[in-house]
């Protein structure tokens, strides 16, 4: 999947925000914060990860299936996506 996204800086920025959220959960747990607040933060992280995952899925489909250079490349890109989705949806 070499050229993951045409705007890797955007993906990296999202990952850094997620990293900050995870660190916030760690701090909350260290501070013995209220469990509902911790759960809210975890739900927020889950949503952020889902958004990141969707963006990478979309880029893979566009680059390796929709815009594939030939049928062999298209089939390979589709098969890769099928395998990734199978593991993701377990």
VODOTI-472831 format. One record per atom (N, C-alpha, C): residue number from 1; residue in one letter; atom name; z, y, x. Coordinates in Angstrom, 1 decimal. Example, Ala and Ser with C-alpha at 12.3 -4.5 7.8 and 13.67 -1.06 7.14 Angstrom:
BEGIN
1 / A / N / 7.8 / -5.7 / 13.2
1 / A / CA / 7.8 / -4.5 / 12.3
1 / A / C / 7.8 / -3.3 / 13.2
2 / S / N / 7.1 / -2.2 / 12.8
2 / S / CA / 7.1 / -1.1 / 13.7
2 / S / C / 7.9 / 0.0 / 12.9
This chain:
BEGIN
1 / X / N / 0.0 / -1.2 / 0.8
1 / X / CA / 0.0 / 0.0 / 0.0
1 / X / C / 0.0 / 1.2 / 0.9
2 / X / N / -0.6 / 1.2 / 2.0
2 / X / CA / -0.6 / 2.2 / 3.0
2 / X / C / -0.4 / 3.7 / 2.6
3 / X / N / -1.2 / 4.2 / 1.8
3 / X / CA / -1.1 / 5.6 / 1.4
3 / X / C / -0.4 / 5.8 / 0.1
4 / X / N / 0.9 / 5.5 / 0.2
4 / X / CA / 1.8 / 5.4 / -1.0
4 / X / C / 1.5 / 6.5 / -2.0
5 / X / N / 1.6 / 7.7 / -1.6
5 / X / CA / 1.5 / 8.8 / -2.6
5 / X / C / 0.8 / 10.0 / -1.9
6 / X / N / 0.0 / 10.7 / -2.6
6 / X / CA / -0.7 / 11.9 / -2.0
6 / X / C / 0.3 / 13.0 / -1.7
7 / X / N / 1.5 / 12.9 / -2.3
7 / X / CA / 2.5 / 13.9 / -2.0
7 / X / C / 3.9 / 13.2 / -1.6
8 / X / N / 3.9 / 12.6 / -0.4
8 / X / CA / 5.1 / 12.0 / 0.0
8 / X / C / 6.3 / 12.9 / 0.1
9 / X / N / 6.1 / 14.2 / 0.3
9 / X / CA / 7.2 / 15.1 / 0.4
9 / X / C / 8.0 / 15.1 / -0.9
10 / X / N / 7.2 / 15.0 / -2.0
10 / X / CA / 7.9 / 15.0 / -3.3
10 / X / C / 8.7 / 13.8 / -3.5
11 / X / N / 8.2 / 12.6 / -3.1
11 / X / CA / 9.0 / 11.4 / -3.2
11 / X / C / 10.2 / 11.5 / -2.3
12 / X / N / 10.1 / 12.0 / -1.1
12 / X / CA / 11.2 / 12.1 / -0.2
12 / X / C / 12.3 / 13.0 / -0.8
13 / X / N / 11.9 / 14.1 / -1.4
13 / X / CA / 12.8 / 15.0 / -2.0
13 / X / C / 13.6 / 14.3 / -3.1
14 / X / N / 12.9 / 13.5 / -3.9
14 / X / CA / 13.5 / 12.8 / -5.0
14 / X / C / 14.5 / 11.8 / -4.4
15 / X / N / 14.2 / 11.1 / -3.3
15 / X / CA / 15.1 / 10.2 / -2.7
15 / X / C / 16.3 / 10.9 / -2.2
16 / X / N / 16.1 / 12.0 / -1.6
16 / X / CA / 17.3 / 12.8 / -1.1
16 / X / C / 18.2 / 13.2 / -2.2
17 / X / N / 17.7 / 13.6 / -3.3
17 / X / CA / 18.5 / 13.9 / -4.5
17 / X / C / 19.3 / 12.7 / -4.9
18 / X / N / 18.6 / 11.5 / -5.0
18 / X / CA / 19.3 / 10.3 / -5.4
18 / X / C / 20.4 / 9.9 / -4.4
19 / X / N / 20.1 / 10.1 / -3.1
19 / X / CA / 21.1 / 9.8 / -2.1
19 / X / C / 22.3 / 10.7 / -2.3
20 / X / N / 22.1 / 12.0 / -2.6
20 / X / CA / 23.2 / 12.9 / -2.9
20 / X / C / 24.0 / 12.4 / -4.1
21 / X / N / 23.3 / 11.9 / -5.1
21 / X / CA / 24.0 / 11.4 / -6.3
21 / X / C / 24.8 / 10.2 / -6.0
22 / X / N / 24.3 / 9.3 / -5.2
22 / X / CA / 25.1 / 8.1 / -4.8
22 / X / C / 26.3 / 8.5 / -4.0
23 / X / N / 26.1 / 9.5 / -3.1
23 / X / CA / 27.3 / 10.0 / -2.3
23 / X / C / 28.3 / 10.6 / -3.2
24 / X / N / 27.8 / 11.3 / -4.3
24 / X / CA / 28.8 / 11.8 / -5.3
24 / X / C / 29.6 / 10.8 / -6.0
25 / X / N / 28.9 / 9.6 / -6.3
25 / X / CA / 29.7 / 8.5 / -6.9
25 / X / C / 30.7 / 8.0 / -5.9
26 / X / N / 30.3 / 7.9 / -4.7
26 / X / CA / 31.3 / 7.4 / -3.7
26 / X / C / 32.5 / 8.3 / -3.6
27 / X / N / 32.2 / 9.6 / -3.6
27 / X / CA / 33.3 / 10.6 / -3.5
27 / X / C / 34.2 / 10.5 / -4.7
28 / X / N / 33.6 / 10.4 / -5.9
28 / X / CA / 34.3 / 10.3 / -7.1
28 / X / C / 35.2 / 9.0 / -7.1
29 / X / N / 34.7 / 7.9 / -6.6
29 / X / CA / 35.5 / 6.7 / -6.6
29 / X / C / 36.7 / 6.9 / -5.6
30 / X / N / 36.4 / 7.5 / -4.4
30 / X / CA / 37.4 / 7.8 / -3.5
30 / X / C / 38.5 / 8.7 / -4.0
31 / X / N / 38.1 / 9.6 / -4.9
31 / X / CA / 39.1 / 10.5 / -5.5
31 / X / C / 39.7 / 9.9 / -6.8
32 / X / N / 39.4 / 8.7 / -7.1
32 / X / CA / 39.9 / 8.0 / -8.3
32 / X / C / 39.6 / 8.8 / -9.6
33 / X / N / 38.3 / 9.3 / -9.7
33 / X / CA / 37.8 / 10.1 / -10.8
33 / X / C / 37.8 / 9.2 / -12.1
34 / X / N / 37.8 / 9.9 / -13.2
34 / X / CA / 37.7 / 9.3 / -14.5
34 / X / C / 36.5 / 8.4 / -14.5
35 / X / N / 36.7 / 7.2 / -15.1
35 / X / CA / 35.6 / 6.2 / -15.1
35 / X / C / 34.4 / 6.7 / -15.9
36 / X / N / 34.6 / 7.5 / -17.0
36 / X / CA / 33.5 / 7.9 / -17.8
36 / X / C / 32.6 / 8.9 / -17.0
37 / X / N / 33.2 / 9.7 / -16.1
37 / X / CA / 32.4 / 10.6 / -15.2
37 / X / C / 31.6 / 9.7 / -14.2
38 / X / N / 32.2 / 8.7 / -13.7
38 / X / CA / 31.5 / 7.9 / -12.7
38 / X / C / 30.4 / 7.2 / -13.4
39 / X / N / 30.6 / 6.7 / -14.6
39 / X / CA / 29.5 / 6.0 / -15.4
39 / X / C / 28.4 / 7.0 / -15.7
40 / X / N / 28.7 / 8.2 / -16.0
40 / X / CA / 27.7 / 9.2 / -16.2
40 / X / C / 26.8 / 9.4 / -15.0
41 / X / N / 27.5 / 9.5 / -13.8
41 / X / CA / 26.8 / 9.7 / -12.6
41 / X / C / 25.9 / 8.5 / -12.3
42 / X / N / 26.4 / 7.3 / -12.5
42 / X / CA / 25.6 / 6.1 / -12.3
42 / X / C / 24.4 / 6.1 / -13.2
43 / X / N / 24.6 / 6.5 / -14.5
43 / X / CA / 23.5 / 6.5 / -15.4
43 / X / C / 22.4 / 7.5 / -14.9
44 / X / N / 22.8 / 8.6 / -14.4
44 / X / CA / 21.9 / 9.6 / -13.9
44 / X / C / 21.1 / 9.0 / -12.7
45 / X / N / 21.8 / 8.3 / -11.8
45 / X / CA / 21.1 / 7.7 / -10.7
45 / X / C / 20.1 / 6.7 / -11.2
46 / X / N / 20.5 / 5.9 / -12.2
46 / X / CA / 19.6 / 4.9 / -12.7
46 / X / C / 18.3 / 5.6 / -13.3
47 / X / N / 18.5 / 6.6 / -14.0
47 / X / CA / 17.3 / 7.4 / -14.5
47 / X / C / 16.5 / 7.9 / -13.4
48 / X / N / 17.1 / 8.5 / -12.4
48 / X / CA / 16.3 / 9.0 / -11.2
48 / X / C / 15.5 / 7.9 / -10.5
49 / X / N / 16.2 / 6.7 / -10.4
49 / X / CA / 15.5 / 5.6 / -9.7
49 / X / C / 14.3 / 5.1 / -10.6
50 / X / N / 14.5 / 5.1 / -11.9
50 / X / CA / 13.4 / 4.7 / -12.8
50 / X / C / 12.2 / 5.7 / -12.7
51 / X / N / 12.5 / 7.0 / -12.6
51 / X / CA / 11.5 / 7.9 / -12.5
51 / X / C / 10.7 / 7.8 / -11.2
52 / X / N / 11.4 / 7.5 / -10.1
52 / X / CA / 10.8 / 7.3 / -8.8
52 / X / C / 9.9 / 6.1 / -8.8
53 / X / N / 10.5 / 5.0 / -9.4
53 / X / CA / 9.8 / 3.7 / -9.5
53 / X / C / 8.5 / 3.9 / -10.3
54 / X / N / 8.6 / 4.6 / -11.4
54 / X / CA / 7.4 / 4.8 / -12.3
54 / X / C / 6.3 / 5.6 / -11.5
55 / X / N / 6.7 / 6.6 / -10.8
55 / X / CA / 5.8 / 7.4 / -10.0
55 / X / C / 5.0 / 6.5 / -9.0
56 / X / N / 5.8 / 5.7 / -8.3
56 / X / CA / 5.2 / 4.8 / -7.3
56 / X / C / 4.3 / 3.8 / -7.9
57 / X / N / 4.7 / 3.2 / -9.1
57 / X / CA / 3.9 / 2.2 / -9.8
57 / X / C / 2.5 / 2.9 / -10.2
58 / X / N / 2.6 / 4.1 / -10.7
58 / X / CA / 1.4 / 4.8 / -11.2
58 / X / C / 0.5 / 5.1 / -10.0
59 / X / N / 1.0 / 5.5 / -8.9
59 / X / CA / 0.2 / 5.8 / -7.7
59 / X / C / -0.5 / 4.5 / -7.2
60 / X / N / 0.2 / 3.4 / -7.3
60 / X / CA / -0.4 / 2.1 / -6.8
60 / X / C / -1.5 / 1.8 / -7.8
61 / X / N / -1.3 / 1.9 / -9.1
61 / X / CA / -2.3 / 1.5 / -10.0
61 / X / C / -3.6 / 2.4 / -9.9
62 / X / N / -3.3 / 3.7 / -9.7
62 / X / CA / -4.5 / 4.6 / -9.5
62 / X / C / -5.2 / 4.4 / -8.2
63 / X / N / -4.5 / 4.2 / -7.1
63 / X / CA / -5.1 / 4.0 / -5.8
63 / X / C / -5.8 / 2.7 / -5.6
64 / X / N / -5.1 / 1.6 / -6.1
64 / X / CA / -5.5 / 0.3 / -5.7
64 / X / C / -6.1 / -0.5 / -6.8
65 / X / N / -6.1 / 0.0 / -8.0
65 / X / CA / -6.8 / -0.7 / -9.2
65 / X / C / -7.9 / 0.2 / -9.7
66 / X / N / -7.5 / 1.4 / -10.3
66 / X / CA / -8.4 / 2.3 / -10.9
66 / X / C / -9.5 / 2.8 / -10.0
67 / X / N / -9.1 / 3.2 / -8.8
67 / X / CA / -10.0 / 3.8 / -7.8
67 / X / C / -10.4 / 2.9 / -6.7
68 / X / N / -10.2 / 1.6 / -6.9
68 / X / CA / -10.5 / 0.6 / -5.9
68 / X / C / -12.0 / 0.7 / -5.5
69 / X / N / -12.3 / 0.4 / -4.2
69 / X / CA / -13.6 / 0.5 / -3.7
69 / X / C / -14.6 / -0.6 / -4.2
70 / X / N / -14.0 / -1.7 / -4.5
70 / X / CA / -14.8 / -2.8 / -5.0
70 / X / C / -14.0 / -3.8 / -5.8
71 / X / N / -14.6 / -4.8 / -6.4
71 / X / CA / -13.9 / -5.7 / -7.3
71 / X / C / -12.8 / -6.5 / -6.6
72 / X / N / -13.1 / -6.9 / -5.3
72 / X / CA / -12.1 / -7.7 / -4.6
72 / X / C / -10.8 / -6.8 / -4.3
73 / X / N / -11.0 / -5.6 / -3.9
73 / X / CA / -9.9 / -4.7 / -3.7
73 / X / C / -9.1 / -4.4 / -5.0
74 / X / N / -9.9 / -4.3 / -6.1
74 / X / CA / -9.3 / -4.1 / -7.4
74 / X / C / -8.4 / -5.3 / -7.8
75 / X / N / -9.0 / -6.5 / -7.7
75 / X / CA / -8.2 / -7.7 / -8.0
75 / X / C / -7.0 / -7.8 / -7.1
76 / X / N / -7.1 / -7.5 / -5.9
76 / X / CA / -5.9 / -7.6 / -4.9
76 / X / C / -4.9 / -6.6 / -5.4
77 / X / N / -5.3 / -5.4 / -5.7
77 / X / CA / -4.3 / -4.3 / -6.1
77 / X / C / -3.6 / -4.7 / -7.4
78 / X / N / -4.4 / -5.3 / -8.4
78 / X / CA / -3.8 / -5.7 / -9.6
78 / X / C / -2.8 / -6.9 / -9.4
79 / X / N / -3.2 / -7.8 / -8.6
79 / X / CA / -2.3 / -9.0 / -8.3
79 / X / C / -1.0 / -8.5 / -7.6
80 / X / N / -1.1 / -7.6 / -6.7
80 / X / CA / 0.1 / -7.0 / -6.1
80 / X / C / 1.0 / -6.4 / -7.1
81 / X / N / 0.4 / -5.7 / -8.0
81 / X / CA / 1.2 / -5.0 / -9.1
81 / X / C / 1.9 / -6.1 / -10.0
82 / X / N / 1.2 / -7.1 / -10.3
82 / X / CA / 1.7 / -8.2 / -11.2
82 / X / C / 2.9 / -8.8 / -10.5
83 / X / N / 2.8 / -9.1 / -9.2
83 / X / CA / 4.0 / -9.7 / -8.5
83 / X / C / 5.1 / -8.7 / -8.4
84 / X / N / 4.9 / -7.5 / -8.1
84 / X / CA / 5.9 / -6.5 / -8.1
84 / X / C / 6.6 / -6.3 / -9.4
85 / X / N / 5.9 / -6.3 / -10.5
85 / X / CA / 6.4 / -6.2 / -11.8
85 / X / C / 7.3 / -7.4 / -12.2
86 / X / N / 6.8 / -8.6 / -11.8
86 / X / CA / 7.6 / -9.8 / -12.1
86 / X / C / 9.0 / -9.7 / -11.4
87 / X / N / 9.0 / -9.2 / -10.2
87 / X / CA / 10.3 / -9.2 / -9.5
87 / X / C / 11.1 / -8.0 / -10.0
88 / X / N / 10.5 / -6.9 / -10.4
88 / X / CA / 11.2 / -5.7 / -10.9
88 / X / C / 11.8 / -6.0 / -12.3
89 / X / N / 11.2 / -6.8 / -13.1
89 / X / CA / 11.6 / -7.1 / -14.5
89 / X / C / 12.6 / -8.3 / -14.6
90 / X / N / 12.9 / -8.9 / -13.5
90 / X / CA / 13.9 / -10.0 / -13.6
90 / X / C / 15.2 / -9.6 / -14.0
